[in-house]
């Protein structure tokens, strides 16, 4: 049986096993934390044990992360010709066309073509591209909901797409709605599918407890691979807080 607890910004995987003692390990490359505990030990005891080891966990995580080269921070986008942009995980070169017509975005072979009116500034160009990204997700999500809601036995009441600073998605179990980060349109399609499934499962189980993990394991056995892939390339930050 597996569940999770949180210690501030640290997530700890908890596995119940036929062992005599509580064992804590920190795994490379990013310092994922795992506790193996006897089945008879309460979650309260496990949480207290984890809290007592918090300094040790943070020290080992820091050491591991220092040994892993950080992904290069993307420069602030300028939205000019030949700049690289990703769509569904694939790189495209931006091609900017200025003409006195309504703005538009379209894919053409290896180019992401951005049509703007003359003298359109950088921020407006960004807004046009991000609006297009939102449209891609809005088109991609309904088939995913149609596929996964019957499998999970849930029914959502709607979804929203928006820029999110620190999350790929979120769920409001009371309103039965989910929110998705616009930037998911830059990731491979299977990452969007994972986030949709993750948030739909929260309609069945709002927390990341053992039941949530069991449901994810049952319906999407490779979900942790997608989670870790997104964590390796976290939500980009170059345009936040300008």
C-alpha positions as CSV (number, residue, x, y, z in Angstrom):
1,X,0.0,0.0,0.0
2,X,1.4,3.4,-1.0
3,X,0.4,6.9,0.0
4,X,2.0,10.3,0.3
5,X,2.5,12.9,3.0
6,X,3.8,16.4,2.7
7,X,6.3,18.3,4.8
8,X,6.2,21.9,3.6
9,X,7.3,21.6,0.0
10,X,8.6,18.1,0.4
11,X,6.5,15.1,-0.8
12,X,7.2,11.8,0.9
13,X,6.0,8.5,-0.6
14,X,4.9,6.1,2.1
15,X,4.9,2.3,1.5
16,X,3.5,-0.2,3.9
17,X,5.5,-3.4,4.0
18,X,6.3,-6.5,6.1
19,X,9.2,-4.8,7.8
20,X,10.1,-4.4,11.4
21,X,11.3,-0.7,11.4
22,X,10.5,2.5,9.7
23,X,13.1,3.2,7.0
24,X,13.7,6.5,5.2
25,X,15.6,6.8,1.9
26,X,16.3,9.8,-0.4
27,X,16.7,8.7,-4.1
28,X,18.7,10.4,-6.8
29,X,18.8,12.3,-9.1
30,X,16.3,14.8,-7.6
31,X,16.1,13.6,-4.0
32,X,12.7,11.9,-4.1
33,X,11.9,10.8,-0.5
34,X,10.5,7.4,0.4
35,X,9.5,5.8,3.7
36,X,9.0,2.1,4.2
37,X,6.9,1.4,7.3
38,X,5.4,-1.6,9.1
39,X,1.7,-2.1,8.3
40,X,0.8,-1.7,12.0
41,X,2.4,1.8,12.4
42,X,0.0,4.7,12.3
43,X,0.3,7.5,9.7
44,X,0.6,9.9,12.7
45,X,3.7,8.1,13.9
46,X,5.1,8.0,10.3
47,X,4.6,11.7,9.9
48,X,6.3,12.4,13.3
49,X,9.2,10.3,12.2
50,X,9.5,12.1,8.9
51,X,9.4,15.5,10.7
52,X,12.2,14.4,13.0
53,X,14.3,13.6,9.9
54,X,13.5,16.8,8.0
55,X,17.0,18.4,8.3
56,X,18.6,15.1,7.2
57,X,16.3,14.9,4.2
58,X,16.9,18.5,3.1
59,X,20.7,18.1,3.5
60,X,20.7,15.0,1.3
61,X,18.4,16.5,-1.3
62,X,20.6,19.6,-1.6
63,X,23.6,17.4,-2.1
64,X,22.0,15.4,-4.8
65,X,20.6,18.4,-6.6
66,X,24.0,20.1,-6.7
67,X,25.3,17.1,-8.6
68,X,22.6,17.3,-11.2
69,X,23.1,20.0,-13.8
70,X,20.1,22.3,-13.7
71,X,18.2,22.7,-17.0
72,X,19.2,25.9,-18.6
73,X,16.8,28.7,-17.9
74,X,15.0,29.8,-21.0
75,X,15.7,33.4,-22.0
76,X,12.8,35.7,-22.0
77,X,10.9,35.2,-25.3
78,X,11.2,38.1,-27.8
79,X,8.7,36.7,-30.3
80,X,10.9,37.4,-33.3
81,X,11.9,35.5,-36.4
82,X,13.9,32.2,-36.0
83,X,13.2,32.0,-32.2
84,X,12.5,28.5,-31.1
85,X,9.0,27.6,-29.7
86,X,7.6,24.2,-28.8
87,X,4.2,22.9,-29.7
88,X,3.1,19.5,-28.3
89,X,6.7,18.7,-27.4
90,X,8.2,19.5,-30.9
91,X,10.4,22.6,-31.6
92,X,9.3,25.1,-34.3
93,X,11.0,28.2,-35.5
94,X,8.9,31.4,-35.2
95,X,8.2,33.2,-38.4
96,X,6.6,36.6,-38.0
97,X,4.6,38.2,-40.7
98,X,3.4,41.8,-40.5
99,X,0.3,42.7,-42.5
100,X,-2.8,44.8,-42.0
101,X,-5.0,41.7,-41.3
102,X,-6.3,40.2,-38.0
103,X,-3.6,38.4,-36.1
104,X,-3.3,34.6,-36.4
105,X,-1.0,31.7,-35.6
106,X,-0.6,28.5,-37.6
107,X,1.9,25.6,-38.0
108,X,3.6,25.2,-41.3
109,X,6.2,22.4,-41.5
110,X,8.9,23.4,-39.1
111,X,7.6,26.9,-38.6
112,X,5.2,28.5,-36.2
113,X,3.8,31.3,-38.3
114,X,2.7,34.4,-36.4
115,X,0.8,37.0,-38.3
116,X,0.5,40.4,-36.6
117,X,-0.4,43.9,-37.6
118,X,2.6,46.3,-38.2
119,X,4.2,47.7,-35.1
120,X,2.7,45.0,-32.8
121,X,4.9,45.0,-29.7
122,X,6.5,42.1,-28.0
123,X,3.8,41.7,-25.2
124,X,1.0,41.7,-27.7
125,X,2.7,39.1,-29.8
126,X,3.1,37.0,-26.7
127,X,-0.6,37.4,-25.9
128,X,-1.5,36.2,-29.4
129,X,0.7,33.1,-29.2
130,X,-0.6,32.2,-25.7
131,X,-4.2,32.6,-26.8
132,X,-3.4,30.2,-29.6
133,X,-1.9,27.7,-27.1
134,X,-5.1,27.9,-25.0
135,X,-7.1,27.1,-28.1
136,X,-5.0,24.0,-28.7
137,X,-5.6,22.7,-25.2
138,X,-9.3,23.6,-25.4
139,X,-9.5,21.5,-28.6
140,X,-7.5,18.6,-27.1
141,X,-9.2,18.2,-23.8
142,X,-12.8,17.2,-24.7
143,X,-11.7,13.9,-26.4
144,X,-9.6,13.1,-23.3
145,X,-12.6,13.7,-21.0
146,X,-14.8,11.6,-23.3
147,X,-12.2,8.8,-23.0
148,X,-11.4,9.0,-19.3
149,X,-14.5,10.0,-17.5
150,X,-16.3,6.7,-18.3
151,X,-13.2,4.8,-17.3
152,X,-12.9,6.5,-14.0
153,X,-16.7,6.7,-13.4
154,X,-16.7,10.4,-12.9
155,X,-18.2,13.4,-14.6
156,X,-16.7,16.9,-14.5
157,X,-18.7,20.1,-14.9
158,X,-16.1,21.9,-16.9
159,X,-12.5,22.8,-17.4
160,X,-10.5,26.1,-17.7
161,X,-7.2,26.8,-19.3
162,X,-5.0,29.6,-17.9
163,X,-1.4,30.6,-17.2
164,X,-0.4,29.1,-13.9
165,X,2.9,30.0,-12.1
166,X,3.6,26.9,-10.2
167,X,1.2,24.1,-11.2
168,X,0.4,22.1,-14.3
169,X,-3.2,21.6,-13.2
170,X,-5.6,21.8,-10.3
171,X,-9.0,20.5,-9.3
172,X,-12.0,21.9,-7.4
173,X,-13.8,18.7,-6.2
174,X,-16.7,20.8,-4.8
175,X,-17.4,22.6,-8.1
176,X,-16.2,19.4,-10.0
177,X,-14.0,21.5,-12.4
178,X,-10.4,21.3,-13.4
179,X,-7.9,23.9,-14.4
180,X,-5.0,23.3,-16.8
181,X,-1.8,25.3,-17.4
182,X,-1.6,26.9,-20.9
183,X,2.0,25.8,-21.1
184,X,0.9,22.2,-21.4
185,X,0.5,22.9,-25.1
186,X,4.3,23.1,-25.3
187,X,4.7,19.5,-23.9
188,X,4.1,16.1,-25.5
189,X,0.4,15.3,-25.7
190,X,0.8,12.4,-23.2
191,X,1.7,14.9,-20.5
192,X,-1.6,16.7,-21.0
193,X,-3.4,13.4,-20.8
194,X,-1.6,12.6,-17.5
195,X,-2.6,15.9,-16.0
196,X,-6.2,15.5,-17.1
197,X,-6.3,12.0,-15.6
198,X,-4.6,13.2,-12.4
199,X,-7.2,16.0,-11.9
200,X,-10.1,13.7,-12.7
201,X,-8.9,11.2,-10.1
202,X,-9.1,14.1,-7.6
203,X,-12.9,14.1,-8.2
204,X,-12.8,10.6,-6.6
205,X,-10.1,11.3,-4.0
206,X,-9.2,15.0,-3.3
207,X,-5.9,14.2,-1.5
208,X,-2.7,12.4,-2.5
209,X,-3.3,9.5,-0.1
210,X,-3.0,5.7,-0.7
211,X,-6.4,5.6,-2.5
212,X,-5.3,8.3,-4.9
213,X,-2.1,6.4,-5.7
214,X,-3.9,3.1,-6.1
215,X,-6.4,4.7,-8.6
216,X,-3.6,6.2,-10.6
217,X,-1.6,3.0,-10.6
218,X,-4.7,1.1,-11.8
219,X,-5.8,3.4,-14.6
220,X,-2.5,4.9,-15.7
221,X,0.4,2.6,-14.7
222,X,3.1,4.9,-16.1
223,X,1.8,8.1,-14.5
224,X,4.9,8.5,-12.3
225,X,7.0,8.6,-15.5
226,X,4.9,11.6,-16.8
227,X,5.0,13.3,-13.4
228,X,8.8,13.0,-13.1
229,X,9.2,14.2,-16.7
230,X,7.2,17.4,-15.9
231,X,9.1,17.9,-12.7
232,X,12.4,17.7,-14.6
233,X,11.2,20.6,-16.7
234,X,9.1,22.7,-14.3
235,X,6.8,25.4,-15.2
236,X,8.9,28.0,-17.0
237,X,9.4,31.3,-15.2
238,X,10.9,33.7,-17.7
239,X,7.7,35.7,-18.1
240,X,6.3,35.7,-14.6
241,X,6.6,38.9,-12.6
242,X,7.8,41.1,-15.4
